[in-house]
Amino acid sequence: MSQNFSQNVRVSCYTFRMKKLGKANEARRKAESQVLFRDLMKSPHLVATPTKFKGTRQSNKAKAIRESMN
């Protein structure tokens, strides 16, 4: 049995989780994410190159010099 919906009945496209945030909530969320981003940038970065990446000769020389000084 198929149900026929009339044209004036609209199915809501938004669920509870998809509702637009209020301006105060949105401002608070942006401020919190900005603080988290600043904290992330202040912390020491660790850039790891994959082992399969050989690197350039210059970068390999610099790496060897850095390791020999430690």
C-alpha positions as CSV (number, residue, x, y, z in Angstrom):
1,M,0.0,0.0,0.0
2,S,1.6,3.3,-1.0
3,Q,0.9,6.5,0.8
4,N,0.2,9.6,-1.2
5,F,1.3,12.9,0.5
6,S,-0.4,16.1,-0.5
7,Q,1.8,18.8,-2.0
8,N,1.3,21.2,0.9
9,V,2.8,18.8,3.4
10,R,6.6,19.5,3.7
11,V,9.0,17.0,5.1
12,S,11.5,18.7,7.3
13,C,14.9,18.7,5.8
14,Y,16.7,19.4,9.1
15,T,17.1,17.1,12.0
16,F,17.7,18.2,15.5
17,R,21.4,18.0,15.1
18,M,21.4,19.9,11.8
19,K,19.5,23.0,13.2
20,K,21.4,26.2,12.8
21,L,23.1,27.3,16.0
22,G,22.1,30.5,17.6
23,K,24.4,33.5,17.3
24,A,25.6,33.2,20.9
25,N,26.4,29.5,20.5
26,E,28.1,30.1,17.2
27,A,30.2,32.9,18.6
28,R,31.2,30.7,21.6
29,R,32.1,27.8,19.3
30,K,34.3,30.0,17.1
31,A,36.0,31.5,20.1
32,E,36.7,28.1,21.6
33,S,38.1,26.7,18.3
34,Q,40.3,29.9,17.9
35,V,41.8,29.3,21.4
36,L,42.4,25.6,20.6
37,F,44.1,26.6,17.3
38,R,46.3,29.1,19.1
39,D,47.3,26.4,21.7
40,L,48.0,24.0,18.9
41,M,50.3,26.5,17.1
42,K,52.2,27.2,20.4
43,S,52.9,23.6,21.0
44,P,56.1,22.2,19.4
45,H,55.4,20.7,16.0
46,L,56.7,17.3,15.0
47,V,56.9,16.9,11.2
48,A,57.6,13.3,10.4
49,T,58.5,12.3,6.9
50,P,57.6,8.8,5.8
51,T,60.4,6.3,5.6
52,K,59.7,5.6,1.9
53,F,60.4,9.3,1.1
54,K,64.1,9.5,0.3
55,G,64.5,13.3,0.5
56,T,66.9,15.5,-1.4
57,R,70.6,15.4,-1.1
58,Q,70.6,18.7,0.6
59,S,68.0,17.7,3.2
60,N,69.8,14.4,3.8
61,K,73.1,16.2,4.4
62,A,71.4,18.6,6.8
63,K,69.8,15.7,8.6
64,A,73.2,13.9,8.9
65,I,74.8,17.1,10.3
66,R,71.9,17.5,12.8
67,E,72.2,13.9,13.9
68,S,76.0,14.1,14.2
69,M,75.7,17.1,16.5
70,N,73.4,15.3,19.0
